[in-house]
Amino acid sequence: MNILVFVKQVPDTETRIQIQNGAVDTASVKWVANPYDEFAIEEALRIRERLGAGKVTVLSLGPDRVKEAIKYGLSLGADEGVQVKGEGVALDDPLSVATVLAAAATKAGFDLILAGKQAVDMDHAQTGVMLAELLDVPHVSVVVGLELDPAAKTGSAKREVEGGAETVTFDLPAMITTQKGLNEPRYASLKGIMAVKKKTIAEWTLADLGVDPASVAPAAARLRTLEASPPPPRPAGKLLEGEPAEIAKELVRLLREEAKVI
């Protein structure tokens, strides 16, 4: 089974984001693999291990720094890594990204595509759905359980829904977007980390994929970020002093008259 895992590189959730001239200053950002994509990598590796055969390819779209996210996937046990050069691509636009990734998936060939349900930077949760539509394959989102029957080319997925879960069946090839709870991602071993040094990460351009640069350029983006700004500073809190009964009385007054929440 040929499994593709799409991984996005995002700012570490502990990074303090700085805004400069209406845009995020990326100079001081620590970049990591998108946490939801880690579940996708782990599931791909488990599928290969259960089948005893297959290939797992980790692919990322973006500048050269995304190779670190690819190397992370390789250190866990992925077989191959591919960087799709992101110069000139509207990386904030889900449809532009999905268009490029669809072309990359077609070039690579696949039986299954796995990716996180969303990226923790922009939180669009749209790229996976659009990718499946462009490839004309079934898509199941927020998956927390997955079973495959490669011989019959079918699968079954348990997915989260409002107030519970549902189980759906689908035909392969398919696009699956993963949710927390699907598995517990493994840690890279020293052997895996050292093995990355022997692996070559392929580099594909838009020309290699047959994608018209103008169709995925910022000027053609359906979604644009006009400006970024930090949230307004929080007002200073109030410290209430005195006897417990007096504090409780004053707290209720403040909640009713100033906060107007009761």
Steps between C-alpha positions, in 0.01 A plus 500: 500500500630841398418750777555874468513716812474875455673692777488874559766687693346738754622725782552322829192558715727641773653760266421861586373644172632845413325733256703733279338739250170312499655156445634220716875529552629151423865576582467386862246223443586143596353274231367149565292239322127568539384299806194356321727380218696298755196274540496457121867398493451253784194344338682459168786321675260274689317406181828406333603299804166313513519415132866409514557690175440834335658840472448815705592830337500827697438805283502868595437819302700810581846659522816306579433509874216246453767237448530487879139384521571241231811382685287460810273261310799313362652466848181329616524244222356645180662358185524810282470877526399761243515878518277689260657842450264766624644812337221704346220289651231664716574281801224665708233405244365144551388461137839602362672258735255221418553558127876453534466202733253332265752525220771363730278208604428421135871501420591283799211256465310383808262250652437714807567860603522599865524848650397679817145634517635855519817699554539673834621826344212606271240242618329492159421125504423529127802375307432128549140530383601703194781257421261206497261687273777591255620138492141367483553256788298433817582710804440432869587770754577513875577129499571330836495140377605346169484149352605408146449200273756550221392184318141621471616862460266617773529656842303586810551812709366616833461876507394758754164670459304735721416313818652167402663303221403327177654224292514535122632276224684617190682374195872533441678713398380754755594811696492479880550793738602398850392613845650467847405162640576300186831383646792601719788630282834333561830669577790490257769249594871576478522246219221678313661840546834373371330328204365835378854602404504226238168598344456752221201732497366543148421855386210566265415832338169621363639432154570139599136470605354674197341772715455846351673738746246774428213277615643458850670838542392749768326711234271207419435397862138469609603570859741778593639621831474876488657581834603335824479670838549389861196478727430808714671494839290366782396752767660458840312275738354608831616360833224487760599517863312470826287242675365209289140619529596851391709367210213280381255791513735729309575229243132452427455876463789526255377204294152654482577870455836510321546165325124462449521123491239431770 
